[in-house]
Amino acid sequence: MADVNSMYQARMRSDDIKGHIEKLEGLAHAPVVQSTFEAFDAEVEAMLATIFGSTHQYVESYKYATLGEAEAIVNLPESAQEPQARDIPKKGLQQRRQLLQSILTELQELEAQEADVLTGEDREDPPGPS
């Protein structure tokens, strides 16, 4: 059996979402340029479709978050809304961030479960009758 490089760390799907959350934080402090947000949104939608599938509810929810209308779909509590998020662009940014963070939380839980399953015993039973 070939030796396995123990220094290798598989890229986690949650890393992609973390990277986009960080990128969104940078965009939130930049001047509003519609083409920048459109490119970012297309990138995030493609990433979500790759991770979950193009028909998953997260892809649709993200589209609504870009419009600032996701609170009804993903049940964002009104108390979680920032007071200055009254205008649609700021509300859309805030909803994008909240949605990506909730997806990240769920994905990290799933990845932890996957890791537990994959780190089980790695041996076969001896040959012979069971």
Number of C-alpha atoms within 10 A of each C-alpha: 3 4 5 7 7 6 6 7 7 6 8 11 16 19 12 15 20 14 11 19 20 12 12 20 14 10 16 16 8 10 8 12 9 9 9 12 16 12 11 16 19 12 13 21 19 15 18 24 17 11 15 13 13 15 10 12 15 20 19 16 20 25 19 19 25 21 15 21 17 22 18 10 14 18 8 14 9 9 7 11 15 12 9 8 15 12 9 13 15 17 22 22 21 22 28 24 20 20 21 22 15 12 15 19 12 12 17 16 12 13 14 11 11 11 11 10 10 10 8 8 7 6 6 6 6 7 6 5 4 5
